[in-house]
C-alpha cells in the first residue's frame, strides 16, 4: 500500500510538470490583425514575435491574394537587434504573380538571444485597384533558440479589406483597441519607447506607471475582468503624427503617441474595463502657445477619425499640469489644446465660453506663480499592482504540497511499524 501511494504521487508530480512545460508558447502574429485600405494606397503589415523563451532565429513564408495587393519590399524589424546585437536578415523571395513571399529569415550572430517582444519583419505592400478581402497567411514558421532547437509556437494570421468592403477583425477590434505589443509604427518616428509589466489578477485595478520626462503619459489604469498573468503596456512617444493615422487632430498638438496594452486580442471589453490614461503637459507649453487648460484633451484615433476623449484636470505643480482621460480602447493618441484666440471651442462633451481671454488672463491660468504650493492630490488615483515574476509558481507550489504529503505519510508509516 505504501509503495502504491508513493508511485501515485510521483506520477501526479510528473503530470503537473508536463502540463507546465507544454503550456509555453511563443506568439507569431500578423500586425495589425485587421485593417481597412483604400485602393491604390501603400500600407504595412508586420510579423510580431512575443517570445515565451529566449529566441535566436526565426523564419516564415507568406501567402496573399495577388489580385488585391502586391508586395513592394520586406525589411527587418527591431526584434533581434533591440540590445544592439549583430544579425543576419534575409528578405526572402517576392513573387507577386503567385502571391507569395518565401524564405524570410533572421538570426542573431553568436550566442545572444531576444527575450523582449518586437517586430521580426515589416512587409511593405500596395493595394491594387480592386475591392476584396485579402488574407495574409503564414507558413513554414519556425522560431528557434541559440542551440538551433525549434520552440513551440502559436501563429495568428491577418487580413485587410481593400476598397469598398468591410472586413471582420481576426483579433481584437478593427481600430486597434485590441491592444498589442507592437504597432507597426515607423522606427524613425519613435522618440521613446517605454514598456511596463504588471501581473494581472481578476477584479483588481491595474496601474502602469511611467516616469521618463520625455513621456507625457504618467499612467495607464484599468480594471481586470480575468486572471491574465504578466501583461505589458507599451508607450511609443512619437516625433510627429503616427504613421498609423491618415490625418492630424484639430488644435495645437503637444505630443503624439501610441499606447498598446497586452498582445492583440487582450484589451477588449471581455478582459478589461474602466480604462483611463493619466498624462501631463508642461506649463511652459501652455504659456508659450496661450493654451487654455480647460481645452487640453487626449484624442484617440479610431475608425479612421480622431475622437476627443473626456478629460479632467487632476493636479499641478511648478512644472506640469496633470490630466486624466477615459478611453474605450488603445491605439494612436495625441494630446492637444486650443489657444485663447479661438472664438468658439467645442471639444468632447464640454462647451467653452466664446468670450476671448486676453493673453495676460491666459498666462495667469496656464502659468501660475512660482510660489504656489504644488497640489497634494495623487497623480495616479489607482493603487499600483506590483510586478510579480511568474516562473512556474503553480508547479513549485504543487511540488512542495506533494513533498509535505509524502513526509507526513512516511512519518505515520514509521509509527505504525
N, C-alpha and C positions, 0 to 999 in steps of 0.2 A: 504493500500500500504506500509506504514511504517513497519508494522509487517511482511509482506511478505518478504521484503528486509532483515530485521534482521534475520528471520528464514533461508533464503537462505545463508547468510554469515556464520551463525553458523554451518550449515550443511557442508559448504566448509571447515571450520576450522577443524571440526571433521574428515573429509576425509583426509586432509593433515596429521594430526597426526597419523591416522590409517595407512597410507602408510609408514610413517617414522618408525613406530613400526614394521610393517610387514617385512621391509627390513633387519632387524637384523638377521644374520645367523652365527652360529659357524661352522667352517670348520673342517671336519674329513677326512683326506686324507691318502691314502697309499703312502709311500715314500720309494724309488723313484717310480714314477708312472710307469716307464718302465725301464727294464734293460735286458742285454744280459748275459746269464750264460752258461758256459761250462758244459757238462755232468760230473757228479761226484764231482762238486765243491760246497763248502759251500757258502752261501750268507745270507743277512739280508734284511728284509723289515720292515719298521717302520710305526706305526699308529701315524700320526701327528695331533695335535689339535690346531686350530687357533681360540681362543675364541673371541666372539663379546660381551660377558658379563661374569662376574665372574663365574668360574666353580669350583665345589666341588666334583663331581663324574662323572665317565664315565664307559661305558661297551660296548662290541661288541662280535659278533661271526664272524668267518671267514670260508669261503669255498674255497677249492683249488683242483686242479687235482692231486690226489694221485698217478697216474701212471707216473707223471712227476717230482714231488717233494714230499719230506716228511718234516715234522716239527720236529726239534730237541728240541727246548725249546722256552719258551716265558718269557721275562724278562721285568721288569719295566723300563720305560724311566725317563726323568727328569721333565716332565710336572708338576706333582703335588708337587714335593719337591724342586722346584727351590729356594724357600725362606727358606728352611730348615725345613719345616713343617713335621709332622708325618703323615704317610699314611698307609693304608691297601691295599695290592695288591694281587689279585688272578690271577694266571697264566692260569687258565681255564683248560679244559679237551681236550687233544690232541687225535684225532682218525685218524691215518694215513690210516687205511683201508677204512674209509668213506670219507677222505679228509676234515675234519672239526676241528675247534677249537671252543669250546663253553664256555660261561660264563667267559670271561676275564673281570675283573672289577678292579677299583681302586677308592679310596675316601680319602679325607683329613679328619683327625680326628679333631673334633672341628668345629668352625665357620669360619675357614680360607678358602681361595679360591685361584684359579690360574687365572691370567689375562694375562700372557705373553705366546705367542705361544711356543710349545715344543712337545717332543715325549712322548706319552702316554705309548706305549709298543713297544718293539723290538721283532721280530719273527725271530728266527734263523732257517734256512732251509738248505737242501741239495738237489741238483739236481740229479735225477736218470739217468740211462744210456739209456735214450730215448729222442728223439727230439720232440719238440712241443711247443705250446704257452700255458702257464699256466696263468689263470686269478685268481686274488685274489679278492673275493667279500665279503664285509662286510654286516652283517645283525644284526637285533636287536640292533642297535646302539642307545644309549641313553646318552645324556650329561645333567647333572643336576646342579642346583645351591645349595647353602647351606640350602635352605628350602626343598630340595628334589623335586623341580619342574623341569620338562623337559624343555630344551631350544630348540628353532628352530635350525636345523642343515642342512648342505649341505654335502653329502657324495660323495667322489671321490674314486673309486676303482683303481686297478693297474693290471699289468701283467708282465710276464717275458718270454723271448724267451729262450728255453732250447735247447742247441746243435746247429745243422745246420739249424736254421730258422731265419728269420728276422721279428721282431715284430714292429708293428706300435705304436708309443707313444700315451698314453691316455691323457697326459697333457704335455705342454712344448715341449722340444726336447729330442732326445734319449740320449744325452750326458750330461744332467744336465743343459743345457743353459736356460731351462725354469725357472730358479731361484728356490727359495724355502726358507721357513722359517726354515728349518731343513735339515740335510743331511744324517742322519743315521750314522755319524762318531762315532767311539768308544769313549765312555765317558772318558776312561783313557788316551786317546791320545790327549785330548783337553787341551792345556796350558792356553788359554784365549779365552773367547767368548765376543765379543762386538757387540751391536745392536744399530743402529741409525735409527730414524724415520724422514721422511720428507713428507710434504703434497705436492702431485704431481698434477700439472695442465698442461694442454696441451701446447705444443710449448715453454717449458721453460727448461733451463739447470738445472738439479737436481744434487746436490752435497752432499754426505755424508762424513763428516769429522771424523777422528779417531785420538786420541792423546795419547793413552796409550803407554808408551815406549816399552812394550813387543810386541806390534802390529806393524809390519813393514809397514802395509797399512796405508797411510796418508789420502787418499780419494778415493771414487768411484763416478764417474760422468757419466751422460748420458743425452740425450735429450728425454723428454717425448712426445709421439705422441698422448696421450689421457689423459683426466682427470681420475685420479685413486684414489684420496683421500690420506689417510695416508699409505705410503709404507715403509716397514722396509728393511734395508740391514744388513745382519749378517756376521761377520768375525769370523771364528774359527781358531785361531792360534794353530798349532799342534806341539807336541813334536817330532814327527818323520813323516815318509811318511804316507799319508792318507790311511785309511782302504778302501777307495773307489777306489783306483787305484791298478793296478797289476804290476807296475814297477816304477823305480826311474828315474828322468831325468838325462841327461848327465851333467857333470861338477860338481863343488863344490856347494852343496846346502846350502843356507843361512837360509831360512825358508820355511816350508810347511804351507799351509793354505787352507781353504775352503771359498769361497765367494758366498753368496746367496742373490739375490735381489728379494724381494717380495715373494709371495707364488707361488707354481708350476703353470706354465702356464702364468705368468705375463711377465717375462723377455724374450720376443721374439721380432722379427722384426716388429710385428704389434703394439707393445706398446712402444718400446724404440729403440734408435739408437745412434751412435757415443759414444759407451761405452769406457771409459778409466779408468785405475787404477793407482793411484799415490802411490809410495812406496819408502822406504828409506833403506839403509844399512849403517852400521857403518864403519867409517874409520879404526877402529881397526881390523875389519874382513878383509877388503881389504888388509891391511898391513900384517896381520898375515899369510894369505894364498897367498900373492903375486898376488892378483886378479887384472886384468886389468879392469879399469872402463868401457872401451869400450865393454867388453864382458858380462857385467851384463845383465841378461834377466829375464823377468817374463814369466814363462812357464805354459801353461794350459793343463790339461788332458782332452782329448776329443776323442770320438770314439775309445777308447782302446789304445791311444798313447799320448805322450807328444808333444805339439805344442809350439815352441818358438815364442813368440809374438814380434812384432815391438816395440822396446824400445828406448827411448831417455833420456838423462840426462837433468834435468830441473834446478837444482841449487845445492848448497852445503853450509855447514857451518863447524864449527870446529869439530862437532861430526858426522854428517851424510852427505852422498851424496844422492841426491834425483833423482828419475827417474819416467817416465810415460810410460805406455804401452796401446796400443789399443787392445781390446778383443772383439770377436764376441759373447761371452756369458759368463756365470758364472757357475763355478763348482769347482774342486780342482785345486790349483795353487802351484807353487814352484818358489822361487827366486834363481837363480844360477849365477855362474860366472866361468871364466876359468883363470887358473894361467898362468904365463909367460912361464912356461915350455912346454906348448902346442906349437907344431911347426906349426900347421895349424888349424885355428878356423873358422868354418863356421856356423853361427847362424842366423836363420831367413833370412832376405834379406841383411845382411851386411857381407862382407868378410874382415877378418882382415889379415894384412900382416903376412907372415910366418917368418919374422925376429924375433928371440928370444931376448927379452929385458933382461937386467941384473936385478938382484934383486934390485939394487940401483935405476935404472930407474923406476921400478915398484913402489918402495916405494915413489919416488917423485910424481908419478901420483896418487897413491892410498892415500897417506897421506901427504898433503901439509903442509907448515909451519904453526905453531900456530898463527903467526902474520898476516896471510892473512885475509882480511876483508870478512865476510860472504856475499854471493850473495844476491842482493836485489830483485831478481825475486821472484814472488809469488810461493808458494808451490802448491797452488790449482788455476789453471787458470780460473776456472768457478766460478761464483758467487754462494754462498750458498743460498739455499732456506730454510728459517726458518721453523721449525716445527710449524704447526698450529693445535691446538686441534680441532677435528671435533666432536662436540656433538650436532647433530641435528640442525646445523646452518640454514638449509633451513626452518625447521619448525619454528624456532624462528623468522626469518625474515618475514615469512608469517604471523605469529601471529601479529607482530607489524604493518604490512601493512594493515591487516584487521581491527585492532583496530583504525588505523588512519582514515580509510574509515568510520567506524561506528561513530566516533566523528564528522567528517565533516558532515555526513548525519543528525545526531541529531541536530547540530547547525543550519543547513539550515531549518530543520523542525520546530525548535523553532521560527525562524524568520517568517516563513510562517504563523504560528498561530497568 
